[in-house]
Amino acid sequence: MAEAAFVIKTEEEIEASFITTLVARSERITDTTEGSIARSLAEAVGMVLSEMYVDAYLGFRRNLRDVRETVFQFARKQGSLASTTVVFTRDDTSLLESYPSGIVVATAGGIEFSTQSSMLIPAAEATSDPVAVSAVDIGRSGNVGAGEIDTIVDEDDFPNLLSVTNNVAASGGTEAETEFDFAERFQVFIEGLGRSNVAGLRTAALSFEEVRSAAVTEHIPPQTFTGILHNVSVYIDDRTVAGVSQEVIEAVQAKIDGDDVTPGYRSAGIRVRVAKPTTVTANVELTISVVSGSNQQNIMQQITDTVTSFVNSLEIGENLIRRRLYKEIFRVVGLVDVEIDSPSNNIIVSNDEVLRAGTVDITVNV
């Protein structure tokens, strides 16, 4: 489906739409003639909104292009100046002569260069040492061949200089990047942005609806899994007891690897493995006190559901912190006190493990 073009509504169009809406929604508004309150209100709104349309249109056209530089610090290539060296000859060799930088020389076709430093020609010498020159204008046109620089543009200012030549071809001149080339390079930049780092691999995995948690482990040195050396493992989980299906694992693997049509997320020469994390079961034992006269069975069920939900919500590599578990349990209404008998300490898991709720045993203080 084609995208709708941004259309700037005129002040008159906005006024007409506003009047139509007012009349349709209010039976009391009947006078919309020139000078009426309704017409004056519509004209005021139309004037303001039409200016906003123009500002928004111009702002988007200007600022969306700037996002590349301002947000991504992705600068347009401005092109470069061609450079080479030239040698001058002179007529009178009796004196030591000094010449400033900035002497302009050119080719027969008018491509100009400027000397980048001062030069000194000793007495009795007819030629100068090679002097660096750069093209006056950016672009490939400055990449002239050897011997093509043959004109001293400022010859009237330097009457003793007879000739100039470049024994080495000029090089390094490049064109400023066109909008098309800049956009194309930016697209390549975005496609490669972060793909091969930890965040990029996690992004690839989490782009699937079924995947709710993802973690990356780098193997240094590489480790062998199913007989194949791997540099990185990406662990994915869907927060269910069974874990993600093999179908999802294969889909994530395919996205990370990429193919001839769609670029992947792994670096060249790096083998990435997608797998389920190892499940660590968290069995919880509690002793609670409840409000007198409350429904103990109902409170116990709420606590069981709360503990199960909290533990199963933990991401891959996320530890079970007792303090956080206390906080969740105390959300249950009717609870007076709670003691976590087990686990007695925080449960620490590695980056390839995920906690899942086991049994929840509750003892009620009478």
Number of C-alpha atoms within 10 A of each C-alpha: 3 4 5 6 6 9 9 16 16 15 19 14 13 19 23 15 12 19 18 12 11 17 15 10 9 9 8 8 13 11 12 17 10 10 11 12 13 18 18 15 15 21 21 12 15 22 15 12 18 19 15 14 17 15 13 14 14 11 11 12 11 11 11 11 12 15 12 16 12 12 8 12 10 15 12 17 13 12 17 19 22 24 24 24 20 25 16 20 18 18 13 16 16 11 11 12 16 11 12 11 15 15 19 19 27 21 20 11 9 11 18 20 27 19 22 17 13 13 18 13 19 16 12 11 17 16 18 17 15 15 19 19 25 25 28 18 17 18 18 19 16 26 19 21 15 15 15 19 27 16 20 22 17 14 15 9 10 13 11 14 18 16 17 21 21 23 16 15 18 26 19 17 21 18 15 16 14 13 11 9 13 17 15 12 15 17 12 11 13 12 14 15 12 15 20 17 14 17 14 17 25 21 16 18 28 18 12 13 9 16 19 18 19 25 23 22 16 14 14 9 9 14 14 11 10 6 7 10 16 19 17 21 22 26 26 29 27 20 22 11 13 10 16 19 13 11 9 20 20 14 14 24 20 14 19 27 19 14 10 6 6 11 14 21 26 21 14 9 7 14 15 23 22 21 20 22 23 17 17 16 15 20 16 19 16 17 15 18 16 19 13 11 7 12 11 16 10 11 18 20 13 16 23 20 13 18 23 19 15 17 23 20 19 17 21 26 21 18 18 19 14 16 10 11 16 15 10 15 19 15 12 14 13 17 19 12 14 18 13 17 14 16 15 10 11 14 15 14 17 14 18 20 21 28 26 21 21 16 13 18 14 19 14 13 10 7
